[in-house]
Each structure stands twice: as structure tokens, then as C-alpha cells.
Amino acid sequence: MNTISRDELAVAVEAGSVTVVDALPAAPYAQRHLPGALNLTIEELDRAETVLPDQGAAIVVYSSDSACGRGPELAEALAAAGYRDVRTYAEGIADWAAAGLPLESGAAAADDDQIRALVERWAELERTQDADGFADLLTEEFTGIGPVGFVLNATQWADRHRDGLLINHAFDVADPDIARYGDVAVVHAVESQRTTARGHENNGSFRAGLTMIKDGGAWRIARIQLSGPMIEPGQRPPFAR
């Protein structure tokens, strides 16, 4: 069975060019696993087609350490079942953790899902101009900074959609990048809008920075800052002389 080194695997994980499979049972997998790893044990081999539908994908299987036979056993079984590019990370998660490389847990993955859903909810409220919906989305200490530098509290941010002076004809948020620090998360994304503000067009794409906090098990937005509009590399910003 072909193997892969820790350094090679780290590069592949970063590039998203490999499907990583944790061969340990559900409990240790939920506690910690390699970033993006799927969970499949040798006892669940009949689930392989569901968990790994592409038999031509590059697959790396690991377990706890070099003394654990679960990883190699599953890798050999997958190869025998028709998977064409299967390798093992023989040193396993113990080696990965000892090198200080990032790990995920079931809770961490759930947090990321909630954060992405919160970003999507924010975009939906801006798009539909649902002023009342912001009450459950923003913290009481919320601050919003617009692309031209105005600073609004939670009430003022929601009230933008009450007086009819701001009309979002389209509002979308793409490519959210999440960095979590305990119960605080920082999200960078690209916000694109087709908007009329006080009778003037305000269209374009902006960098959106959101700071979120986890309170009572739920994530809420504490800060939003919009920067832009974005321009092409080398292009002069409109304020440059």
C-alpha cells in the first residue's frame, strides 16, 4: 500500500486535492480529526460508496498512529473494492497533532456551519430588507461601519431599511473565510450589491469583515465593516489624485 508523508499530506489538505478518511470509530473522530476528514471504519465498509462516491479520487486513510492497523486495513479494503488512488498516512493523527498542525472536532465543524448560516442569514435580511429580523441577528453592543465610514448601532443598522432611502435590488455574500478564536469568530467575505441609496446608485463589490461571538450556544454578529468598493489590481481608487 502506498503511503504519504505528513508534509505531503499537509500540502494536499491545504490545496484541497485529496479526500482524507479517518478510520477510527465515531467517538474519537468526533473528539478530533484532520481538517475536512470524513469518517469511515472497516466495520462500515458497506457505506464506502455513500461516503466516497468517486472511486477515482485521491484518498488518504489514517488512524491513530503507526501501531494501529485500522488505517492500513481500511485502505487495503478500499483498494480491493475498486478505489484506484488510495494511500495511507501511517503515522496517523498522533503524528499530525505532535507537529502542531490544525485539527477539527465535531463541535468545531458545527460552529463553522452555524457561522456560515449566520452570514447567509445576514445577506438574506439585507436583500429582503427585513428590518425586524436583525433583532435576533445582532448583539446589543453591535457596531456597523459602512463603506464610506459611517458608524451605526444595532437599531440604526436595522432602521436603514425602514425609511425607504435605502433599496437593495440585489445583495449577495460569497467566499466566507472563517477564523475562530474560542467563542469569537472573524469572517472575511466578498459582498456584492446593486443598491440605491438616497436616490443614488451604490453598486459594486465590497470586502466585508464580520466579528461574531458565541453566546448561550448561538452565534451573533457583533461587528460588520464594509470596505470598498473593490477595484482591479493596479487600478487607481476614485479618491486618488
C-alpha positions in Angstrom: 0.0 0.0 0.0 1.3 3.4 -1.0 2.0 5.9 1.8 2.1 9.7 2.2 4.3 11.8 4.5 3.0 14.3 6.9 4.4 17.2 4.9 3.0 15.9 1.7 -0.4 15.4 3.3 -0.4 18.9 4.8 0.2 20.4 1.3 -2.5 18.3 -0.2 -5.0 19.2 2.6 -4.3 22.9 2.1 -4.7 22.6 -1.6 -7.9 20.6 -1.3 -6.5 18.0 -3.7 -7.1 14.9 -1.5 -10.0 13.2 0.3 -8.9 12.4 3.8 -10.6 9.5 5.7 -10.4 8.9 9.4 -10.6 5.1 10.0 -11.2 5.4 13.8 -14.6 4.9 15.4 -17.1 7.7 15.7 -16.2 8.8 19.3 -12.5 9.6 18.7 -13.4 11.1 15.3 -15.9 13.5 16.9 -13.3 14.4 19.5 -10.7 15.4 16.9 -9.8 14.7 13.3 -7.7 16.1 10.5 -9.3 19.1 8.7 -12.1 18.1 6.4 -11.6 14.4 7.2 -14.5 12.0 6.6 -15.2 9.1 8.9 -15.4 5.5 7.7 -14.4 2.4 9.7 -13.6 -1.0 8.4 -16.8 -2.2 10.0 -18.7 0.2 7.9 -17.2 -0.7 4.5 -20.6 -1.2 3.0 -21.0 2.6 3.4 -18.0 3.4 1.2 -20.0 4.1 -1.9 -22.0 6.7 0.0 -19.1 8.3 1.9 -16.7 8.1 -1.1 -18.7 8.1 -4.3 -15.8 8.9 -6.6 -13.6 5.8 -7.0 -11.0 7.8 -8.9 -10.4 10.4 -6.2 -7.1 10.7 -4.4 -7.8 9.2 -1.0 -5.6 9.2 2.1 -6.6 7.0 5.1 -5.2 7.4 8.6 -5.9 6.1 12.1 -4.3 6.8 15.5 -0.6 6.0 15.0 1.8 3.6 13.2 0.9 0.8 15.7 -2.8 1.0 14.8 -3.9 -1.3 12.0 -7.2 0.3 11.3 -5.9 2.8 8.7 -3.9 0.2 6.6 -6.8 -2.3 6.8 -9.3 0.1 5.6 -7.0 1.4 2.8 -6.4 -2.1 1.5 -10.2 -2.9 1.6 -10.9 0.3 -0.4 -8.3 -0.6 -3.0 -9.8 -4.1 -3.2 -13.2 -2.5 -3.7 -12.1 -0.6 -6.8 -10.7 2.7 -5.4 -7.8 3.5 -7.7 -5.7 6.0 -5.7 -5.6 5.1 -2.0 -2.7 5.9 0.3 -2.1 5.7 4.0 -0.8 8.2 6.4 0.9 5.6 8.5 1.9 7.8 11.4 -1.7 8.9 12.0 -3.3 11.6 13.9 -0.8 11.4 16.8 2.0 12.5 14.5 -0.1 15.2 13.0 -1.0 16.6 16.4 2.6 16.4 17.7 3.6 18.6 14.8 1.2 21.3 15.9 -0.9 21.0 12.7 -4.6 22.1 12.9 -7.3 19.6 14.0 -11.1 19.8 13.9 -13.7 18.4 16.2 -17.4 17.7 15.8 -18.1 20.8 17.7 -15.8 22.9 15.6 -17.4 21.7 12.4 -20.9 22.5 13.8 -19.7 26.0 14.8 -18.5 26.7 11.3 -21.8 25.5 9.9 -23.7 27.9 12.2 -21.3 30.8 11.3 -21.9 30.2 7.5 -25.6 30.1 8.1 -25.4 33.4 10.0 -23.6 35.0 7.1 -26.3 33.7 4.7 -29.0 35.0 7.1 -27.4 38.5 7.2 -27.3 38.6 3.4 -31.0 37.5 3.2 -32.1 40.2 5.6 -30.2 42.9 3.7 -31.6 41.5 0.4 -35.2 41.4 1.6 -34.8 44.5 3.8 -36.4 42.7 6.8 -35.6 45.3 9.5 -37.2 43.4 12.3 -35.1 40.3 11.5 -31.9 42.0 12.7 -33.1 41.8 16.4 -32.1 38.1 16.6 -29.0 38.5 14.4 -27.1 41.4 16.1 -25.7 41.7 19.6 -26.9 44.6 21.8 -23.4 46.2 21.5 -23.3 45.8 17.7 -21.4 48.3 15.6 -21.7 48.5 11.8 -19.3 50.5 9.7 -20.4 51.3 6.2 -18.1 51.6 3.1 -17.9 55.4 3.4 -17.1 55.2 7.2 -20.5 55.9 8.9 -20.9 54.1 12.2 -24.3 52.7 13.3 -25.5 50.8 16.3 -27.9 47.8 16.1 -31.1 49.9 16.0 -29.7 52.3 13.4 -28.4 49.4 11.2 -31.9 47.9 11.1 -33.6 51.2 10.6 -31.7 51.7 7.3 -34.4 49.5 5.9 -37.4 51.4 7.4 -37.3 54.9 5.8 -37.2 53.8 2.1 -34.0 55.7 1.4 -32.0 52.5 1.0 -33.2 49.9 -1.6 -31.2 46.7 -2.1 -32.2 45.4 -5.5 -29.6 42.6 -5.1 -27.3 41.7 -2.2 -25.1 38.6 -2.0 -22.2 37.4 0.1 -19.6 35.0 -1.2 -16.4 33.2 -0.2 -16.7 33.5 3.6 -13.3 32.7 5.3 -13.7 31.8 9.0 -11.1 32.2 11.7 -12.3 31.1 15.2 -10.7 32.1 18.5 -12.7 30.3 21.1 -16.1 31.9 21.3 -15.1 34.7 18.9 -15.0 34.3 15.1 -13.7 36.6 12.4 -15.2 36.2 8.9 -13.9 37.9 5.7 -16.1 37.7 2.7 -17.0 39.5 -0.6 -20.3 41.4 -0.5 -21.8 42.3 -3.9 -24.8 44.7 -4.2 -27.0 46.5 -6.6 -28.3 49.3 -4.4 -30.0 52.7 -4.5 -29.1 54.9 -1.5 -30.9 58.3 -1.2 -31.7 58.2 -4.9 -28.1 57.4 -6.0 -26.7 54.1 -7.3 -24.3 52.4 -4.9 -23.4 49.3 -6.8 -20.3 47.2 -6.6 -18.4 44.6 -4.6 -17.0 45.3 -1.1 -14.8 43.5 1.4 -17.0 42.5 4.4 -15.4 41.8 7.8 -17.7 40.4 10.4 -16.9 39.7 14.1 -19.2 37.1 15.7 -19.5 35.9 19.3 -21.0 32.7 20.7 -23.4 33.5 23.4 -25.5 30.8 25.1 -24.6 28.3 22.3 -25.7 30.6 19.5 -23.6 32.8 17.3 -24.5 36.5 16.8 -22.9 39.4 14.9 -21.1 42.0 17.0 -19.3 43.9 14.2 -19.7 44.5 10.5 -17.3 46.6 8.5 -17.6 47.1 4.7 -14.6 48.3 2.8 -14.5 49.2 -0.8 -15.7 49.3 -3.4 -13.2 46.7 -4.6 -11.1 47.6 -7.7 -8.8 45.6 -10.0 -5.1 45.3 -9.1 -3.3 48.3 -10.4 -6.4 50.4 -10.8 -6.5 53.8 -9.1 -9.1 54.3 -6.5 -11.6 57.1 -7.2 -10.3 59.2 -4.4 -6.7 59.1 -5.6 -5.3 62.1 -7.4 
